[in-house]
Amino acid sequence: MTNEVVKKYEHVWGGDPSNLLAGYVYQPELTRKLDALVPGALNRESFYEIILWKLNRFPQINDELLNNLKGVSSIEPKAHRRAKSILREMLQCQGIALPMASTILRFLNPNAFQIIDDRVYRIVHPGMPKYPAKPEKINEHYLDNSESIYFDYLDELHNLACEKLPFSSADRILYELDIKLGNKIGYKT
């Protein structure tokens, strides 16, 4: 059977199926790292890297950006625009679109940032077009639009926040509200 497959697709790979490996460029840096993984060295970090590799969601950020992210913890509530450069830099990283960037910011400073996702965005901005998907090639329009949408979204969450709907947990409360309302992902209200 094996020889039959090799012969059947000979017109594609010539005489050697391994020739196709030259075109395999899926998550190249992480693939090299995981290919070199010694099973006995498996830890939680490498386990998560394998999962993220498969999901094609492995973010690639440099050490400088990772270090700069630590500074967002000092941003005061309602001063979220101070994170403009960090947000834009994250959006330019492979594997990080607006929902992931907002998630990172939210866990570093929930008093200034909240997660933007389909469910909460729909509650905060009913009937509005969804925030932009990340294009294959990043451009200024995408960065400007994403920044504007996210910061306006945070402004609106601050407007909605009150004692019973605290800003620091608004994303989670409104996420659950959308579920309780019976909405589905992709469904517009």
N, C-alpha and C positions, 0 to 999 in steps of 0.2 A: 504493500500500500504506500509506504513512504516514497519509494522510487516513482510511483505513479504520480504523486503530487509534484515531485521535483520535475518530472518530465512535462506534466500538464502546464506548469507555469514557467517553463524554460524561456519562453518568449519575453517574460517580465524580468527575470533575474539572471538570465544567461545560464551558465552551467553551475552556478553556485548561489543558493538562496541567501547565503550570508552577505552577498553584495548589497542587499537591501538595508543592512544595518548602517551603511554610510548615510542614509537619509533619515535615520531615527534621531530626532532632536527633541524629544519630549522631556521637558524639565531637565535640561542637560546637566546643570551643576548638581542638582539634588540626585539625579539618576546616578551620576558617578559616585557620589557619597554613599548612596544606599547600596549600589553594586559592591562596594568595598566593605559593607557592614559585616562584621564577624558576629554570628548568631549569639555567641556567649556575651557579647557586649550590648545586647539589646537592653535599652532602658526606656523609660516613659517618653523621653524626647524623641528617640529614634523611632519608637512605635508611632507616635503622632506624625512624624515626618513621612512614614510609609503611608499612613491614611491620607495625609494632605497631598502626597504625590499622586495617589490614585484618583482623588477628587479633582486634581489639577487646580488646587487652591493654595499651593505653597507660596507664601509671599516672600519676595526677595527684597530685603531692605539692607542698607549699609549700616555699619556701626555708628556712624555720625548721626544718622536719623534716629536710630534706636536710642542713642544717648540724649538727643534733643527731645524725644518724647517724654522723658522724665520731667522736663520742665513744665509740661502742661498741667501738672498738679497744682502749680501756683496761680493758675488763671482763675480769677474771681468769677462768681456767677454773673451772667449777662455780659461778660467781657470775652466771649468765645471768639470774636473776630481776631483776637491776638494770636490765635492758632492758625491764621491764614497760611503762612508759609509752610508749616508742618503738614497741614491738610493737603495742600497742593503737592508737596513732596511725596506724601504717602500715595496720593492718587496716581502718581507717575510710576509707582513700583508695580512690578508684575505680581498679580495675585491680590491686589488691594483695590477694590472699587469703593464707592461711597458708603455702602452699608458696613463693610469691613473697617474702613477708616473710622467711621463714627463709633463702631464697637470698641476699637482700641482706645479712642479718646474717652469714651464713656467709662471704661474700667479704670482709666488713669485719673479721671476727675468727673464723677457723676453729678457734681454740683454745677458744672459748667457745660457738660456735654451729655447728650442722650443719643441712643441708637436710632438711626433712620432705617426703616424697613417698610415693606409694602403695607403691612397692617396698620402701623401707627401713622404713617404718612397719610393713609386714606382717612383716618379719623381726624387728623389735624387739618388736612386740606381736602375735604370731600369734593369730588368731581374734578379735581385738578389733575393734569397729566402727571404721570409718574416721573420721578427723578430720572435722569439719563442713565442708560446702560453705558458701561465703559467700552469705548471703541477700541478696535484693534490697534490703531495708531493714535496715541494721545495727542491732543491739540489744545490750544489755548481756549477755544470755545468750550470744550468739555470741562476744562479746569475752572473757567470762570462760571459756567452754568452750575456745576456741581457745588462750588463754593457758595454761590448765591443761594441756591436752593437749600443747602444744609444750614447756613446761618439764618436764613429767613425762617426755616423750620424751627430752629432753636428759639428764635424770637417769639414765634407763635406758641411754643411750649411754655415759655416764661409767662406769656399773656394768659394762658389757660391754667397755670399753676396756682394753687391756693393751699390752704391748710389741709383740706381733704384730698387734694391731688398735688402732692409735693413734686417739685421739678425733678428731684433726684431719683424718683421712681416712676415718673410719668411714662417713660417708654414701656415699662413692664405692665403698668396698669392699663394703658391704652391698647397695648397688644392683646391683653386678655379681653378687654371690652370688645374688640373687633371679632374675636373668636366667639364670645357670648352672643354677639349680634348675628352669628351664623354666616359671616362673610367667609369667602374662600380666597385663597391667594389668586390674584389676577382678576377678581370680581371688583367692579367699581360701584361705589355707592353714590 
